[in-house]
Amino acid sequence: MVETYDVIVVGSGAAGMTAALRARSLGLEVLVVEKAHKYGGTSATSGGVAWIPNHGLGGTTDTREQTLTYLDAVIRQPVNRQRLEAFVDSGADLLRYMSELGINFIPMPWPDYFAERPGSRTDRSLVLPMWDGRQLGGKFPLVREQFPRFKLFNRYSMNLEETFTIAARAKGWKLMLARVIWRYWVDFSTRGLTKRDRLFTSGNALIGPMLKQLDTLGVEIRLETRLDELLLAGDRVTGVRVSRFGRSYDITARHGVVICAGGFEWSQQLRDRFYPVKTSIWWSSTPQGANAGEALLAAEAVGAATEHTEEGWWAPTMIMPSASASNFEEVHQAIFDVGRPHSVCVNRRADRFVNESCSYDRFGAGMVEDQKRTGANLPCWLIFDSVFRAKFTAGGFLPAAVMPDRSIPVDWWGHYIFKAGSIADLAKQLKLDPHKVEVVVARMNEAARVGRDDEFGRGGSIYDKAFGDPTCTPNPALGAISQAPFYAIPIHLGDLGTKGGLKADHKARVLDGQGRPIPGLYAAGNAAGSPFGLNYPGAGGTIGPAMVFGFIAANDIAACARDHKQGAGSEAAE
């Protein structure tokens, strides 16, 4: 017998869980299918930040008009205006609904990524507080764990405040470090079960409470269940064909299928098809093999159109060997590292190409443009001195106080990290023009002295300064590169997923090539094209719209289901 539900949601990340929660709350019978053997999708491994403007939380003075002023100032290509405004207008409704479930977001004082543009603010990025994963019972170990970069020594959970304070060795960092370690080891009951920290932070703190609510509402999430095809009856999507451990079977949906299965960053074929420059799946910082575009291809097979597929949510990354076996490699984000003081980034012509302290997506866009112009950027180089090395991370390389040079395996030097007693000698190792690199460093040192970068404006915005070093004066984003030894690591064009996907409208309905909604088919999250087009307005610019359009999709499905039921009732009465 074929299983039947009112709604089938494909994917268990933030978009999928939001759609499932809302649909179930509106009285619909829901099934979630998830390809992986863990809950949470890419959202679980993220920072868990949601960019939701005009949210009404914490006494904000943000308005619809101010939000649209900002978005109009940063969006650089045509987007669906009705869809964009639906996002702006629906965020507060989503947050009220989440609050009814006991899931309460907190605004963080983080600048929008285009802080210099009109309408920007510092309160649109929202997070959830630390959450006790043991509330999930037996599902606790089945939530996808975060990457080592979100945990101290790949063991201790830290919230964002703790992460930034400890990483920057800011005031009180030693006490905070001791507290993080102490709370882990006094948790005797969990230590007897698993070495995993029971405290969920960042993306886990987002997924944990939603999973708990889905469990309470009786919604099944079926793991290891991959979408293979969408089922059609005429022009309407009526269900899915899935496979699990080699068994293929059909599940029908009375009212709708919501695709929330992420983007296509782990498909080299789709990268090569869509992106304007050659990139590699191995540079992505999302879970390996997770988002491979199967849902996009399944939707295209039933006539769906795509949009905004020419860019990813860029995030500079670096590659280093696995700590346990040097012949295996791991990707590490260098999101903030490239903009820390006492460093500079150059392409393979030894030229700077971007304001290194800008947001990570703008940095990645700079890499793309420079690659198109010069062919000498992927990868580029992060060059830094011993002051940087002592204070900051460089991708997976922790500050020298935690990971001294003597602890770095000998076979890593000259391959993953480079070191020399002078800038000229370092440049020779990197096969760069020594004189040009010395000139670049000299200019950066002068910029650090006067507190102004006349070439690219580094340190000129509130965002640049926010992630600098307050001990660096006169500008926290600028520091001299003058203390030997000097270091370098290669920086790759990584990503947090893909910006483009299925073309959807203001109700999250997937559109065909003529712009018409495909009946019964919806999309949210990175499975759909971003409402911002190719732009990344602020921290959480992926998760915010993912949740909002998951919420919108469920609302529309429920409304259509009511209309269908009322219509059927009227026909019966006649």
N, C-alpha and C positions, 0 to 999 in steps of 0.2 A: 504493500500500500504506500502511496505517495503521501509524505507528510505535508501538512498545510498550516500556515500561520497567517496572521493579518499582515505582518511586516517582517521582512528579512533584512537584517543589517549585516553588511559585509565589512568586517574589521572591528577590532575592540580597542582602538585608541580613543582619544578625547572626543573626536567627532562621532564615532560609532556608539560609544557609551552614552553620550548626550542624546543622540537620536533614539536609542533604545529606551533610556529612562523616560524621556518625554512621551514617547509613543505608548509605553506601558502605563504611565500615569494618566493618559487620556483614554485608557480602557482597551487598548489594542493588545492582541496576543503577539509577542515578539520573540524571534530567535536571532541570536548573533552568531555568525560563523567567523572563525579566526584561523588563518593559515598556520600560525606559529603554535608552539606547544606551551606558550606563556601568554598571560593576559596583558593588555596595555598598549600593544603596538609601539610605534616610535615615540609616542607621547610619554610612555613610561620611562624612556631613557633620556628625555629632554630636561630642560631646566624647569619645566612645568609652569611657564609664564604665559599668561593670556593678555594680549593687547586688546582691551575693550574700552574705547573712549565713550564719553557721555554716559558714564556708568552710574552716577548718582551716589557713589559710596563715599564715606568719610568726609562729607561736607564739601565735595569738589565743586568748583565753579565752572567746570567744563560744560560746554553746550553743544548742541547739534551744529550750530552755525560755526563755532570755533573749530570743531572737528573737521567739518567739510572745508573750511578755509585752509587748514593744514594739509588735508589730503589733496586738495586741488593744487597746492603749492609743490607737492612732492611727486605726484603721479605724472609720468612723462610720456604716456601713450594712451590711446583711447581705451576706456573700460566701460562696462555696462553700468551706466549711472544709476539705474533703478536698483540693481543688485548692490552697488556700493552703499546707497542710502538705506537699503534694507538692513545691511549690517550695522550701520551707525544707529538706526532707529530701534533695533531689536536687542542690543546688548544688555540694556537695563532689564528687559523682560526676562532674558535668560538668567541673569544674576538673581533676580527675585525668585525665580523658580528653584534655582540651586539652593538658595537660602531656605526655602520651604523644606528642602530635603536635609537641611543641616549642614550644607556645604557652603561655607562663607569665605569669599575671596577678600584679600587685603591689598589695597593699593600700595605700590612701592615707589619711592622717590627717584625714579630713573628717568633721565631725559629721553624724549623721543629721538629717533635716530637721525632726523634732520632738524636738530635743535635750533639751527639758524633760520629756519623757515617760519613765516607767519603762522600763528595758530598752534605752534608746538607747546607741549606741556611736559610736566615731570610726574604725572600721577595716573597715567593710562595703562601701565603695566601692572597686572594683578597676579598674586600668587596665593597658594593655600598654605596654612601653617603645617608644621611637622605633625605627622599622624602615626598612630600606633598600629602597625600592620597586623598585630596579633588579633585585631578585631575581625579579621577575615577567616580565622580558624584554619581549616585545612587548605584554604586557597592562598594563604600567606606566602608560601614558597613558590607559588605558581605565577606571581606577578613578575613580569620581566624586570630583571635587575638593571640598575644604572651602570654606566661605564665607570671604570676606575677613576676617571677624572672628577667624578662627583663624590668620590669617597676618599677619605684619608687613609693612605696605605692600603687601598683596595679593601677596606674593612669597615671603617667608621663612617656612619652617615653624618652629613653636615647640611644644615640649611644654607641658604645663599649668603646670609650675613656672616656665618661662621666661615664659609668657604672664602669669601673675599678678605675677611680680616686675617685669617691664618695665612692665606697665599701671599698677601701683601706685608705680612708681619706688622700690622698696624698696632696701635696702642691696645694693650690688653690681650694680645694674641696668645701669649704663653698660657695665661689663665684659661682662655677659651679652649686651647688645645687640650689642656689637662681635663677640663670638664667633658669634652667630647669623648675622650678615651675612658674616663671614669664611668660615665653613664653606660657605656657599652659593657664593661667588665663586671659591673654590679648587677647586670640583668641575667641572673643565674639561670632562670627558667628557660630563656631563649638560647643561652649558650649550650644547654644540654641538648637542644634540638638541632641547631644549625649555627654556623659562624656568621650568617647574615644578620645584620643589624635589624632589630624589630622596628626601628623608627624610620618611617617613610618620609623622604624629603624630595623637593623639586618635582620631577615628573611622577615619581611614585606617590607623592603626597596628593597629586591630582587624580591619579587612577585609583588609588586605594579606596577612598570614600565613595567614589562612583560605583566601583565594583561591589562594595558592601551594600549600597542601595539597590543595585540590580539583583543581588542575591535575596535581599529582603522582599523585593517585588516578585520574585519567582521567575526572573528572566534567565534562560539558559544561554551560556556562551559555550559554543561547541568548538573546542580546540582541535588543532591538526586537521582542519577542514578547509580545503582550498576551493575557491571559486574557479570553475573551468568554463562555464558558459552561462549566458542569460537565456531563459526560456521565453518564448514568444507565443502569443495567441493573436493572430492578425498583426496589428502594429503595437500591441500592448505587451510590456514585460510582465510575465506572470509567475516568475520564480527563478530558481537557480539550479544549475547542475554543479555538484560539488564532488570532491574526491577526498577520501581519508584512508591512508595506508593502502592505496591501490584500489579501493572499492569506490565506484562511481555511482551516484544516485541523485534523484531529483527532489527538490523541495519547492512547493508552490507558495505563492504569496497572494492573498486575496486583494490587498490594497496597495502594496508597493515594496520595492527593493531599494535600499539606500546603500550606495557604494561609499564606503569610508575606509578603503583599503590602502591608503597612502599613495605615493607617487610612483615614479619609475626609475629612481636613481640607481637601482641595482640591475638595470637592464642595459648592457653595453649597446645592444641593437637600437633601443629607443634613444639613448644618449646620442648616438651617431646620427640618428634620423633627425633629431630636433635641435641640438645645440650648434651654435655657430663656430665653436672651436672644439678641438679634440680633447675630450676629458676621459677619465678612467673611473670605473665603478669603485676601484680600490682606494680612491681618494675620499669617498664619502664617509661621513662620521655617523651615519645611521646604522642600525643593526644589520650585520652582514647578511645579504640575501633576502632581507625582509620585503622591501618594496620594489618589486620587479616588474610592475606594470601589467600584471595579468588582468586586473579589473578594467584597466583602460582598453586593452585589446578586446576583451569580452564585450564591452560597451560599443566599441567601434564596429564590431561585427553585427550589431543590431542598428547601426546607422548613426551613432553618436558622433558629434563634432568635438574638437579639442580647441583649446586656446591657451595663450601665454606659456607655451611649452619651450620657448627658447632660452629660459634661464632656470637655474636652481636657486634655492635659498642659500646663497653662497656663504661659506665659512672656511677660512684658511685652516689647513690641516698639515700635519707633518707625520712622517712614518718612522717608527722605531721598532727594534726587535722586541719580541715577547720576552718578558723577564725570565721565563722558565726555559726558553729554547730560542737561541738567537737566529735560527733558520726559519722561524715563523715571525711575521710582522704584524704590528697593530697600528691603527690610525689614531692619532691624538689631535684634538682641536687645539688651535693656536689663536683663538678668537680675540682675546685681549692681549696676548703676548706680542703681537706684531706692532702694537701701538704703545707699549711701555717705554718710558724714557731710557736713555743710554743705549738706544738701538736705532737702526735704520734698515729699510728694505730696498733692495735694488733688483733689477732684472739682470739677465745674463749679459747685457751690454754695460753693466755697472751704472745704470741710470735709475734714479728714483722715478716712480710713476704714479704715486698716490699719496694722499695724506694718511700716513700709517695709523693714526689714532681715530680715524673715522669708524663707523660701525662695520662689523665684519662683512655684511652683505655688500656695502659700498666698496669695501676693500676688494672683495671678490670681483665686483663689476669692473674695478680698476684693473685687475689682472686680465680679465677678458678683453677689455679695450686695448690694453698694451700688447697682449698676445696677437690680436688682430692687426695691430699697427706694426709691430716689430718681429713677431714670431719668436720672441726671446723671453717669455715670461713664465711658462709652465714647465718646471717650477721657477720661482724666484728665490731670493736669499734674504734671510733675516740675519743681520750682522749686529753683534752686541759685545759689550766689554765685561770685565769681571765684576763691576758694580751691579750691572743687570743680572749677571749669573748668580750673584749672592742673594739677590732680592726676589727675583721673579722666575716663573716657569717659562720654559721654551718648548711648547708642545708637551711631550711626555717627559721632558727633562725637568725635574723639580729643582728648586733653588739649591745652591751649593751647601747650605746648612743642612739640608735633608739628603741630598744626593751629591756628595763631593766628587770631584773629578776622579779621585782614586777608586771610587765605587763603580765607575762606568767601565764596562768590559773593554778590553783592549781592541777587540775586533769591531767595535762601534766607531772608534776614532777614525776620521778620514773617510767615513762612509755615511754615517747618520749625523754626526756632529763633528765639526772641524775646529781646530784650535791652533793659534800661533802667537808668537811673542810680539808681532807687529802687524799693522793693518796690511802692509805690502806683502808680507809672507802669507797672511791669511788669504789675500786676493789671489796669490799664485796657486794656492791649493784649490781654490774654487774656479780656476781658469778664467779669472776676471782681470781686466787691465788694472795693475796695481796703482798707477798714477790716478786713474779715474776714481777708484775707490777711495784713495786718500783725499781727493778733492771733495767727494761727497761727504766723507766723515768730517772734514774741516768745516764745511758749510753747516753741517748739523751742529757741530760744536759751537759755532758762532751763533746759530739760532738759539741754542740752549743758553748761551751767555746773555743775550738780549731779551730772551723770552718771546721771540717772534720768528716764525718760519715764513719768509717771503716767497718761497718757491711753491709750497702746496698748502700753506695755511694751517699746518699742524698745530694743535693747541689753541685754535682760535674760537672754538665753540664750547658750550657748557658740557656737551657730550665728551669731547676730547679730554677735557680736564677731569671729568668725573671718574675716569678709569686710569688716571695718571698716578703720580706719586706726590702726595702733598708736601713731602720733604724737599722736592725739587723746586727751586725758585730761580727765576721769577715765574716760570710756567711749569706746572706739574706734568705736562705731556712731553716736555723737552729736557733731556739730560745729556751731558757731554759723553762722548764715546772715547774715553781717554785712558782708562786704567787697564793695562795689560794683565793677564793675557786676553786676547780677543777670540771671539767664537762666531760660528755661523751654523745655521741649519737650513735645509731646503724647505720651502713652503709650497704646498700644492693647493690647487683650486678645489677645495672640498665643499661639502654642502650639508645642510640639515634636511634635505629633501628637495622636491621639485616644486617650482612655482606654478607650473602649468599642468593642465589635466583636462578632464571632461568639461565641456562648455555647459554651464548651468545658469539659470535665471535667478530672479529675486526670491523665488520660492524654492530654490535648490533643485528644481526640475532639470534633468539633463535634456539638452537641445540637440536636434539633428542638424544636418548640413544646411537646412533652409531656415534655421532658427525656431523650429517648432518643438514644443515639449514632447518627449517620448513618453507616452502614457505608462505610468507605473514605475518610472525609473528616476531616482534622485541621486545626488552626490554631495558630499561635504568633505572638508579637510583637504589634504594634498591630492586626493583623488580628483578634485575639481580644480579648475583654474582659479587663481587667487582673485578676490574682488579688487585687489590693489594692482592688478596687472603684474608688471615686472618690478614692483617697488616693495620695500620692506620698511614700513613706517615706524616701527618701534618694537621693543622686546616683547615677544609673544605674538608677533604678527602672523604666525602660522596657527597657533592653538586658539587664539581668540576667534577668528573667523570659522575655524573648524567647529567649535562648539556652537557658535551662533547659528550656522547653517544646518548643523545637525538638529538643533532645536526647531528651526524654521521648517525643515523637511518633515519632521514628525507632526508639527502643527498642520501642515497642508495635507498630509496623508489622513490625519484624523478628520479634518474638515470634509475631505472628499468621501471618506467612509461614511460620515453622517449623511451627506447628501445622497449617497448611493442607497443607504438604508431607508431614508425618507422617501426617495423615489420609488423604491421597491414596495414600500408600504402603500404609497398612493396608487400604484398599479394594481396591487392586490385588492384595495378597497373598491376600485373601479370594476 
